[in-house]
Amino acid sequence: MSSRNASSRSRESLAVRGGRARGRAARGIRALAVPWVMAVAVSGHSTAAAEGAGEAGLDPGLPRPAGVAGFEPRYAGGTAEFPRIEFEAGLVSINDRCPPCGRKLGLKMPPIHVNGRPVGFCCAPCPPQFRESPESQLEALDIHLPCAVDPSTEAVLRPDHRSIVNDEIFFFSSTALKAEFDAAPHRFGIVLTDPLSRERFRVTDASPRATLDGRTVYFASAETARRAEAPGEGQSGLSADLDR
């Protein structure tokens, strides 16, 4: 009898978890207005991840996001008090503390990529603050970046030298190079994050794209592009994100 009860409880638990997972997936399609709390399912959670979740104020039951499928973000380099985060194999955050508030970076917080390099954060309220004034916050941390188009020159951290593609920020050494980039970002071999699947991919002439609210958004696959353009499915969430 106890064995049958245990089996029944196990099936109920699996059903509950499955329902939660489906609900999270559906919310993720519409939640691009807060892409930094969207998550890609990763099996297992480390003690460090649980610590990061507490700082971020996120549901500890949410799966940890990963920059690349199968890679689990981890602390790498920096100091014990302010470690950097390796979000992808060999790709470590350019900062060792949260730009808006100076706190320790949280493993559960997806980064914002600036010129292809990840910037980590401590908690959910900080990425939108960073987006309001990335120039001053990067300068406060003494971060210097090569130009997104001409790496032999240093990027100028000013709003008129900044472009945004998908959910990512790019700085340039001149407004002329910015204009060249803005005309056709897909010709510069940049790596972006798919706004729905969160997959990292290199943009090419053949990359699926959609024009939403006057902006070109690139996708890793034709399937996510189709979902983004489908009325009532992904478009409302994408449009909300593009308004910020």
Backbone as CSV, one residue per row, in Angstrom:
resi,resn,N_x,N_y,N_z,CA_x,CA_y,CA_z,C_x,C_y,C_z
1,MET,0.841,-1.206,0.000,0.000,0.000,0.000,0.875,1.256,0.000
2,SER,1.923,1.275,0.880,2.802,2.443,0.943,3.519,2.672,-0.366
3,SER,3.869,1.561,-1.071,4.546,1.681,-2.367,3.637,2.315,-3.390
4,ARG,2.342,1.889,-3.386,1.393,2.487,-4.337,1.169,3.962,-4.028
5,ASN,1.100,4.310,-2.731,0.909,5.715,-2.353,2.099,6.559,-2.802
6,ALA,3.293,6.011,-2.606,4.499,6.747,-3.019,4.511,6.961,-4.509
7,SER,4.115,5.908,-5.266,4.069,6.020,-6.725,3.062,7.063,-7.147
8,SER,1.901,7.084,-6.461,0.869,8.068,-6.796,1.357,9.474,-6.526
9,ARG,2.034,9.656,-5.335,2.544,10.996,-5.018,3.584,11.427,-6.030
10,SER,4.417,10.491,-6.470,5.450,10.817,-7.458,4.838,11.292,-8.761
11,ARG,3.769,10.555,-9.228,3.116,10.967,-10.477,2.472,12.344,-10.328
12,GLU,1.865,12.613,-9.152,1.249,13.926,-8.932,2.294,15.022,-8.948
13,SER,3.462,14.734,-8.303,4.530,15.727,-8.281,5.043,16.035,-9.670
14,LEU,5.209,14.986,-10.489,5.669,15.193,-11.866,4.661,16.000,-12.653
15,ALA,3.384,15.741,-12.442,2.344,16.473,-13.163,2.354,17.939,-12.789
16,VAL,2.542,18.217,-11.474,2.598,19.613,-11.020,3.785,20.327,-11.633
17,ARG,4.980,19.648,-11.589,6.163,20.276,-12.164,6.004,20.492,-13.657
18,GLY,5.390,19.534,-14.339,5.186,19.684,-15.776,4.270,20.841,-16.082
19,GLY,3.216,21.005,-15.272,2.301,22.120,-15.487,2.980,23.450,-15.267
20,ARG,3.840,23.501,-14.215,4.573,24.746,-13.957,5.509,25.063,-15.109
21,ALA,6.192,24.041,-15.611,7.137,24.260,-16.716,6.420,24.782,-17.945
22,ARG,5.244,24.183,-18.264,4.505,24.671,-19.435,4.050,26.110,-19.226
23,GLY,3.656,26.438,-17.983,3.227,27.807,-17.708,4.353,28.786,-17.861
24,ARG,5.573,28.375,-17.385,6.722,29.269,-17.521,7.079,29.479,-18.979
25,ALA,6.987,28.435,-19.774,7.316,28.559,-21.195,6.362,29.525,-21.877
26,ALA,5.078,29.416,-21.548,4.091,30.314,-22.165,4.331,31.739,-21.738
27,ARG,4.669,31.938,-20.430,4.916,33.301,-19.969,6.173,33.869,-20.605
28,GLY,7.167,33.010,-20.851,8.423,33.477,-21.429,8.242,34.095,-22.790
29,ILE,7.321,33.551,-23.599,7.071,34.078,-24.935,6.569,35.508,-24.859
30,ARG,5.787,35.799,-23.802,5.165,37.121,-23.696,5.914,38.051,-22.767
31,ALA,7.017,37.602,-22.188,7.661,38.374,-21.124,8.945,39.038,-21.547
32,LEU,9.091,39.382,-22.820,10.358,39.959,-23.273,10.599,41.328,-22.679
33,ALA,9.566,41.970,-22.133,9.756,43.268,-21.502,10.724,43.153,-20.332
34,VAL,10.930,41.955,-19.786,11.924,41.732,-18.744,12.782,40.537,-19.131
35,PRO,13.554,40.659,-20.244,14.300,39.511,-20.754,15.349,39.005,-19.790
36,TRP,15.793,39.857,-18.851,16.836,39.423,-17.946,16.331,38.418,-16.915
37,VAL,15.025,38.200,-16.809,14.554,37.170,-15.889,13.978,35.983,-16.626
38,MET,14.062,36.002,-17.975,13.674,34.821,-18.728,14.737,33.758,-18.543
39,ALA,14.358,32.508,-18.574,15.315,31.453,-18.292,15.250,30.343,-19.310
40,VAL,16.420,29.761,-19.591,16.500,28.560,-20.400,16.661,27.407,-19.431
41,ALA,15.888,26.353,-19.620,15.909,25.256,-18.658,17.279,24.615,-18.586
42,VAL,17.808,24.508,-17.382,19.077,23.847,-17.137,18.857,22.888,-15.980
43,SER,19.259,21.665,-16.129,19.016,20.679,-15.080,19.953,20.918,-13.916
44,GLY,19.398,20.877,-12.699,20.208,20.972,-11.494,20.472,22.401,-11.085
45,HIS,20.724,22.603,-9.781,21.020,23.929,-9.244,22.136,23.775,-8.227
46,SER,23.137,24.642,-8.312,24.244,24.572,-7.365,23.947,25.437,-6.150
47,THR,24.740,25.301,-5.094,24.578,26.129,-3.912,24.788,27.583,-4.265
48,ALA,25.788,27.848,-5.115,26.051,29.229,-5.533,24.861,29.795,-6.275
49,ALA,24.188,28.988,-7.080,23.029,29.463,-7.819,21.919,29.837,-6.870
50,ALA,21.717,29.038,-5.821,20.669,29.349,-4.861,20.977,30.665,-4.157
51,GLU,22.283,30.909,-3.872,22.679,32.168,-3.256,22.355,33.322,-4.183
52,GLY,22.649,33.138,-5.486,22.357,34.189,-6.462,20.879,34.440,-6.575
53,ALA,20.061,33.402,-6.488,18.615,33.553,-6.602,18.093,34.388,-5.456
54,GLY,18.653,34.172,-4.247,18.195,34.949,-3.113,18.481,36.418,-3.313
55,GLU,19.679,36.745,-3.818,20.023,38.140,-4.063,19.139,38.736,-5.130
56,ALA,18.798,37.943,-6.148,18.036,38.470,-7.262,16.572,38.637,-6.933
57,GLY,16.099,38.017,-5.864,14.698,38.109,-5.529,13.844,37.315,-6.493
58,LEU,14.414,36.289,-7.116,13.678,35.477,-8.069,13.156,34.226,-7.391
59,ASP,12.185,33.595,-8.004,11.665,32.325,-7.520,12.786,31.294,-7.554
60,PRO,13.204,30.750,-6.395,14.307,29.771,-6.392,13.999,28.548,-7.235
61,GLY,12.722,28.319,-7.549,12.367,27.165,-8.359,12.589,27.362,-9.839
62,LEU,12.849,28.616,-10.256,13.081,28.867,-11.678,14.405,28.257,-12.103
63,PRO,14.456,27.668,-13.299,15.726,27.137,-13.790,16.696,28.258,-14.076
64,ARG,17.958,27.988,-13.907,18.987,28.988,-14.141,19.200,29.198,-15.621
65,PRO,19.265,30.458,-16.088,19.506,30.707,-17.505,20.933,30.359,-17.887
66,ALA,21.131,29.980,-19.129,22.473,29.676,-19.627,22.690,30.400,-20.934
67,GLY,23.886,30.976,-21.127,24.172,31.666,-22.368,24.224,30.714,-23.540
68,VAL,24.736,29.524,-23.292,24.830,28.511,-24.335,24.254,27.223,-23.770
69,ALA,23.475,26.518,-24.573,22.849,25.286,-24.096,23.895,24.337,-23.530
70,GLY,23.647,23.843,-22.332,24.547,22.882,-21.722,25.653,23.514,-20.889
71,PHE,25.796,24.842,-20.924,26.836,25.493,-20.121,26.194,26.172,-18.919
72,GLU,26.709,25.881,-17.749,26.158,26.428,-16.524,27.008,27.607,-16.056
73,PRO,26.435,28.813,-15.955,27.223,29.956,-15.488,27.902,29.663,-14.156
74,ARG,29.127,30.175,-14.001,29.880,29.912,-12.779,30.809,31.079,-12.498
75,TYR,31.190,31.224,-11.242,32.139,32.265,-10.885,33.520,31.893,-11.418
76,ALA,34.199,32.877,-11.977,35.510,32.627,-12.575,36.327,33.915,-12.554
77,GLY,37.412,33.900,-11.837,38.275,35.074,-11.801,37.769,36.127,-10.837
78,GLY,38.428,37.265,-10.805,38.074,38.309,-9.865,38.573,37.956,-8.475
79,THR,37.885,38.430,-7.453,38.245,38.149,-6.067,37.144,37.344,-5.403
80,ALA,37.427,36.844,-4.188,36.419,36.077,-3.457,35.205,36.948,-3.148
81,GLU,35.444,38.229,-2.877,34.337,39.144,-2.557,33.570,39.565,-3.803
82,PHE,34.305,39.789,-4.898,33.676,40.232,-6.145,34.181,39.394,-7.323
83,PRO,33.688,38.173,-7.461,34.102,37.326,-8.586,33.387,37.717,-9.871
84,ARG,34.038,37.450,-10.983,33.382,37.605,-12.270,32.596,36.326,-12.568
85,ILE,31.798,36.351,-13.636,31.005,35.176,-14.006,31.353,34.742,-15.422
86,GLU,31.593,33.452,-15.581,31.767,32.882,-16.914,30.385,32.423,-17.382
87,PHE,29.820,33.135,-18.361,28.472,32.844,-18.845,28.470,31.820,-19.966
88,GLU,29.549,31.800,-20.735,29.735,30.836,-21.809,31.178,30.360,-21.735
89,ALA,31.473,29.260,-22.386,32.833,28.738,-22.351,33.818,29.798,-22.831
90,GLY,34.675,30.257,-21.933,35.683,31.243,-22.292,35.198,32.674,-22.340
91,LEU,33.907,32.923,-22.077,33.363,34.279,-22.144,32.979,34.724,-20.734
92,VAL,33.837,35.564,-20.154,33.690,35.998,-18.767,33.191,37.441,-18.733
93,SER,32.415,37.775,-17.717,31.873,39.128,-17.592,32.993,40.162,-17.553
94,ILE,32.741,41.304,-18.178,33.747,42.362,-18.183,33.732,43.137,-16.862
95,ASN,32.745,42.903,-16.031,32.644,43.568,-14.734,32.701,42.539,-13.608
96,ASP,33.146,42.989,-12.436,33.209,42.093,-11.277,32.212,42.489,-10.192
97,ARG,31.433,43.527,-10.466,30.377,43.937,-9.534,29.255,44.588,-10.331
98,CYS,28.080,44.640,-9.737,26.906,45.142,-10.453,27.068,46.629,-10.770
99,PRO,26.912,47.029,-12.039,27.133,48.435,-12.399,26.247,49.439,-11.654
100,PRO,24.938,49.203,-11.487,24.129,50.214,-10.816,24.371,50.336,-9.316
101,CYS,24.689,49.202,-8.640,24.731,49.260,-7.175,26.027,48.779,-6.548
102,GLY,26.925,48.169,-7.320,28.217,47.758,-6.789,28.219,46.471,-5.996
103,ARG,27.119,45.706,-6.045,27.049,44.458,-5.282,27.650,43.283,-6.067
104,LYS,27.798,42.161,-5.369,28.313,40.939,-5.979,27.365,40.454,-7.075
105,LEU,27.933,39.969,-8.181,27.131,39.488,-9.299,26.403,38.204,-8.919
106,GLY,25.164,38.054,-9.421,24.369,36.869,-9.133,24.381,35.894,-10.297
107,LEU,24.622,34.637,-10.000,24.687,33.618,-11.045,23.366,33.429,-11.770
108,LYS,22.263,33.759,-11.141,20.959,33.537,-11.779,20.565,34.661,-12.730
109,MET,21.319,35.750,-12.736,20.941,36.882,-13.566,21.576,36.799,-14.953
110,PRO,20.774,36.663,-16.006,21.335,36.688,-17.361,22.028,38.027,-17.625
111,PRO,23.070,38.029,-18.424,23.798,39.272,-18.680,23.154,40.095,-19.784
112,ILE,23.591,41.324,-19.885,23.365,42.148,-21.067,24.704,42.191,-21.787
113,HIS,24.708,41.870,-23.067,25.967,41.878,-23.815,26.223,43.271,-24.378
114,VAL,27.436,43.753,-24.169,27.870,45.051,-24.684,29.072,44.791,-25.583
115,ASN,28.928,45.125,-26.853,29.962,44.814,-27.851,30.352,43.331,-27.794
116,GLY,29.343,42.488,-27.578,29.567,41.056,-27.567,30.095,40.490,-26.268
117,ARG,30.369,41.349,-25.284,30.897,40.893,-23.990,29.803,40.993,-22.929
118,PRO,29.704,39.986,-22.045,28.631,40.005,-21.048,28.903,40.952,-19.887
119,VAL,27.854,41.646,-19.491,27.870,42.469,-18.280,26.908,41.802,-17.294
120,GLY,27.427,41.422,-16.128,26.610,40.733,-15.142,25.928,41.692,-14.185
121,PHE,24.927,41.177,-13.461,24.155,41.979,-12.511,23.872,41.177,-11.252
122,CYS,23.441,41.877,-10.201,23.175,41.197,-8.936,21.717,40.785,-8.813
123,CYS,20.803,41.575,-9.357,19.383,41.307,-9.132,18.533,41.934,-10.240
124,ALA,17.266,41.558,-10.279,16.379,41.931,-11.379,16.179,43.434,-11.593
125,PRO,16.145,44.278,-10.564,15.940,45.714,-10.820,17.118,46.409,-11.502
126,CYS,18.299,45.788,-11.503,19.492,46.503,-11.976,19.646,46.595,-13.495
127,PRO,19.325,45.557,-14.295,19.486,45.707,-15.745,18.746,46.891,-16.353
128,PRO,17.472,47.154,-15.987,16.828,48.336,-16.580,17.494,49.642,-16.170
129,GLN,18.064,49.682,-14.964,18.797,50.885,-14.563,20.054,51.048,-15.408
130,PHE,20.705,49.939,-15.704,21.906,49.986,-16.548,21.561,50.494,-17.938
131,ARG,20.421,50.063,-18.472,20.031,50.461,-19.820,19.763,51.956,-19.933
132,GLU,19.370,52.567,-18.847,19.085,54.003,-18.875,20.354,54.828,-19.086
133,SER,21.480,54.338,-18.552,22.728,55.102,-18.688,23.933,54.167,-18.655
134,PRO,24.079,53.304,-19.662,25.212,52.363,-19.649,26.559,53.064,-19.715
135,GLU,26.604,54.223,-20.394,27.883,54.916,-20.574,28.503,55.296,-19.224
136,SER,27.744,55.991,-18.398,28.294,56.459,-17.121,28.633,55.302,-16.192
137,GLN,27.844,54.233,-16.251,28.092,53.098,-15.352,29.325,52.298,-15.780
138,LEU,29.519,52.153,-17.090,30.731,51.488,-17.566,31.968,52.317,-17.242
139,GLU,31.871,53.624,-17.398,33.001,54.497,-17.087,33.324,54.467,-15.601
140,ALA,32.285,54.391,-14.760,32.506,54.345,-13.314,33.287,53.095,-12.903
141,LEU,33.133,52.019,-13.669,33.864,50.781,-13.409,35.183,50.722,-14.185
142,ASP,35.519,51.825,-14.861,36.758,51.927,-15.643,36.838,50.828,-16.709
143,ILE,35.715,50.599,-17.387,35.660,49.579,-18.441,35.843,50.251,-19.797
144,HIS,36.786,49.738,-20.576,37.049,50.241,-21.921,36.782,49.122,-22.916
145,LEU,36.191,49.479,-24.047,35.804,48.470,-25.028,36.333,48.831,-26.412
146,PRO,36.711,47.827,-27.197,37.045,48.110,-28.595,35.778,48.418,-29.373
147,CYS,35.923,49.175,-30.422,34.790,49.519,-31.283,34.155,48.234,-31.831
148,ALA,32.824,48.209,-31.912,32.110,47.029,-32.378,32.388,46.716,-33.846
149,VAL,32.795,47.716,-34.614,33.070,47.520,-36.038,34.566,47.463,-36.318
150,ASP,35.328,48.348,-35.697,36.784,48.406,-35.894,37.476,48.187,-34.555
151,PRO,37.789,46.932,-34.209,38.376,46.629,-32.893,39.738,47.264,-32.637
152,SER,40.369,47.790,-33.692,41.664,48.435,-33.493,41.510,49.817,-32.868
153,THR,40.274,50.297,-32.783,40.001,51.603,-32.178,39.132,51.410,-30.936
154,GLU,39.196,52.375,-30.034,38.419,52.276,-28.793,37.029,52.873,-28.976
155,ALA,36.037,52.178,-28.445,34.662,52.674,-28.523,34.492,53.914,-27.655
156,VAL,33.681,54.837,-28.140,33.357,56.041,-27.384,32.061,55.772,-26.620
157,LEU,32.115,55.880,-25.311,30.948,55.578,-24.483,30.069,56.810,-24.336
158,ARG,29.326,57.077,-25.423,28.376,58.191,-25.431,27.106,57.729,-26.124
159,PRO,25.947,58.295,-25.752,24.685,57.878,-26.362,24.673,57.992,-27.879
160,ASP,25.331,59.011,-28.443,25.307,59.161,-29.894,26.247,58.182,-30.600
161,HIS,26.980,57.397,-29.839,27.844,56.348,-30.400,27.323,54.952,-30.053
162,ARG,26.076,54.884,-29.627,25.490,53.632,-29.156,24.357,53.167,-30.063
163,SER,24.308,51.841,-30.305,23.203,51.214,-31.036,22.698,50.030,-30.218
164,ILE,21.434,49.675,-30.442,20.854,48.512,-29.777,20.277,47.588,-30.838
165,VAL,20.671,46.327,-30.805,20.141,45.311,-31.709,19.606,44.182,-30.836
166,ASN,18.361,43.778,-31.089,17.705,42.817,-30.203,17.756,43.352,-28.778
167,ASP,18.427,42.654,-27.911,18.501,43.047,-26.507,19.918,43.461,-26.129
168,GLU,20.740,43.817,-27.129,22.154,44.011,-26.870,22.642,45.393,-27.289
169,ILE,23.719,45.838,-26.639,24.221,47.197,-26.815,25.551,47.167,-27.562
170,PHE,25.708,48.131,-28.470,26.955,48.238,-29.241,27.430,49.691,-29.224
171,PHE,28.734,49.868,-28.986,29.355,51.192,-29.021,30.405,51.225,-30.132
172,PHE,30.620,52.432,-30.673,31.509,52.603,-31.823,32.483,53.740,-31.575
173,SER,33.561,53.730,-32.335,34.581,54.771,-32.181,34.221,56.044,-32.933
174,SER,33.234,55.970,-33.830,32.796,57.170,-34.559,31.330,57.016,-34.947
175,THR,30.677,58.134,-35.175,29.274,58.094,-35.590,29.149,57.553,-37.019
176,ALA,30.209,57.712,-37.816,30.191,57.175,-39.180,30.140,55.645,-39.144
177,LEU,30.929,55.029,-38.259,30.906,53.579,-38.142,29.576,53.098,-37.561
178,LYS,29.017,53.874,-36.662,27.696,53.530,-36.116,26.647,53.523,-37.228
179,ALA,26.688,54.522,-38.097,25.726,54.600,-39.197,25.905,53.426,-40.155
180,GLU,27.152,53.039,-40.400,27.424,51.891,-41.273,26.859,50.614,-40.664
181,PHE,27.044,50.472,-39.372,26.529,49.303,-38.660,25.003,49.291,-38.657
182,ASP,24.403,50.422,-38.358,22.939,50.508,-38.260,22.259,50.149,-39.579
183,ALA,22.940,50.424,-40.692,22.351,50.153,-41.996,22.184,48.659,-42.259
184,ALA,23.078,47.836,-41.693,23.017,46.385,-41.933,23.818,45.648,-40.863
185,PRO,23.286,45.527,-39.650,24.030,44.853,-38.568,24.426,43.422,-38.899
186,HIS,23.616,42.748,-39.720,23.876,41.344,-40.027,25.128,41.138,-40.866
187,ARG,25.697,42.197,-41.411,26.891,42.064,-42.233,28.192,42.115,-41.419
188,PHE,28.082,42.263,-40.120,29.285,42.427,-39.300,29.597,41.210,-38.432
189,GLY,28.906,40.103,-38.649,29.220,38.864,-37.934,28.996,38.923,-36.442
190,ILE,28.065,39.762,-35.983,27.822,39.892,-34.553,27.093,38.657,-34.012
191,VAL,27.256,38.427,-32.731,26.551,37.336,-32.052,25.462,37.958,-31.187
192,LEU,24.242,37.447,-31.325,23.093,37.972,-30.595,22.410,36.860,-29.801
193,THR,21.455,37.258,-28.986,20.622,36.326,-28.246,19.228,36.341,-28.844
194,ASP,18.708,35.163,-29.205,17.343,35.078,-29.709,16.403,35.545,-28.596
195,PRO,15.531,36.539,-28.872,14.696,37.109,-27.809,13.650,36.161,-27.246
196,LEU,13.371,35.066,-27.924,12.398,34.113,-27.404,13.047,32.858,-26.850
197,SER,13.957,32.246,-27.607,14.580,31.000,-27.150,15.768,31.253,-26.233
198,ARG,16.325,32.488,-26.243,17.516,32.882,-25.502,18.777,32.183,-26.001
199,GLU,18.710,31.585,-27.175,19.879,30.932,-27.773,20.824,31.980,-28.339
200,ARG,22.122,31.794,-28.136,23.120,32.674,-28.712,23.450,32.182,-30.117
201,PHE,23.502,33.111,-31.083,23.750,32.720,-32.466,24.456,33.844,-33.205
202,ARG,25.213,33.468,-34.254,25.899,34.462,-35.078,24.973,34.892,-36.208
203,VAL,24.809,36.188,-36.348,23.897,36.743,-37.346,24.564,36.741,-38.723
204,THR,23.817,36.313,-39.735,24.285,36.313,-41.118,23.205,36.915,-42.010
205,ASP,23.512,37.028,-43.305,22.504,37.519,-44.255,21.264,36.636,-44.261
206,ALA,21.456,35.353,-43.937,20.341,34.407,-43.987,19.558,34.314,-42.677
207,SER,19.981,35.019,-41.654,19.293,34.926,-40.360,17.850,35.407,-40.459
208,PRO,16.902,34.645,-39.931,15.499,35.097,-39.924,15.377,36.402,-39.151
209,ARG,14.490,37.263,-39.590,14.302,38.547,-38.919,12.866,39.001,-39.081
210,ALA,12.478,39.923,-38.250,11.135,40.488,-38.325,11.237,41.965,-37.974
211,THR,10.385,42.763,-38.566,10.330,44.183,-38.248,9.168,44.412,-37.298
212,LEU,9.482,44.826,-36.092,8.480,45.037,-35.059,8.637,46.444,-34.507
213,ASP,7.571,47.218,-34.597,7.586,48.606,-34.136,8.736,49.398,-34.755
214,GLY,9.009,49.121,-36.030,10.016,49.880,-36.744,11.441,49.424,-36.527
215,ARG,11.627,48.373,-35.736,12.979,47.875,-35.484,13.127,46.463,-36.041
216,THR,14.311,46.176,-36.560,14.597,44.831,-37.054,15.085,43.967,-35.897
217,VAL,14.434,42.833,-35.723,14.799,41.888,-34.672,15.249,40.601,-35.349
218,TYR,16.400,40.072,-34.923,16.963,38.857,-35.519,16.676,37.652,-34.626
219,PHE,16.537,36.485,-35.281,16.205,35.259,-34.565,17.156,34.132,-34.961
220,ALA,17.309,33.173,-34.046,18.191,32.043,-34.310,17.562,31.042,-35.258
221,SER,16.228,31.051,-35.352,15.541,30.080,-36.207,14.276,30.690,-36.788
222,ALA,13.812,30.095,-37.877,12.575,30.550,-38.494,11.389,30.334,-37.561
223,GLU,11.483,29.328,-36.702,10.391,29.024,-35.778,10.183,30.149,-34.766
224,THR,11.270,30.647,-34.163,11.091,31.729,-33.202,10.672,33.022,-33.903
225,ALA,11.124,33.244,-35.126,10.677,34.415,-35.885,9.182,34.327,-36.150
226,ARG,8.703,33.126,-36.494,7.269,32.943,-36.751,6.465,33.202,-35.476
227,ARG,6.952,32.684,-34.350,6.250,32.887,-33.086,6.181,34.362,-32.716
228,ALA,7.271,35.094,-32.998,7.309,36.512,-32.650,6.286,37.312,-33.435
229,GLU,6.045,36.913,-34.678,5.131,37.667,-35.533,3.681,37.216,-35.392
230,ALA,3.452,36.090,-34.701,2.094,35.562,-34.583,1.285,36.435,-33.631
231,PRO,0.156,36.991,-34.079,-0.689,37.821,-33.208,-1.120,37.032,-31.977
232,GLY,-1.004,37.689,-30.828,-1.451,37.062,-29.599,-0.515,36.017,-29.050
233,GLU,0.622,35.762,-29.704,1.545,34.744,-29.194,2.817,35.390,-28.679
234,GLY,3.669,35.878,-29.565,4.912,36.485,-29.101,4.989,37.968,-29.369
235,GLN,4.174,38.473,-30.290,4.352,39.841,-30.752,4.092,40.869,-29.658
236,SER,3.093,40.646,-28.818,2.788,41.628,-27.794,3.950,41.805,-26.828
237,GLY,4.583,40.705,-26.436,5.729,40.792,-25.543,6.916,41.460,-26.189
238,LEU,7.182,41.138,-27.447,8.289,41.762,-28.168,8.054,43.259,-28.336
239,SER,6.847,43.630,-28.683,6.536,45.048,-28.874,6.724,45.824,-27.583
240,ALA,6.335,45.230,-26.475,6.506,45.898,-25.196,7.979,46.134,-24.893
241,ASP,8.798,45.152,-25.233,10.228,45.282,-24.990,10.844,46.353,-25.869
242,LEU,10.413,46.455,-27.116,10.987,47.413,-28.037,10.599,48.842,-27.681
243,ASP,9.574,49.016,-26.842,9.143,50.350,-26.459,10.045,50.988,-25.420
244,ARG,10.865,50.187,-24.728,11.602,50.766,-23.608,12.756,51.632,-24.093
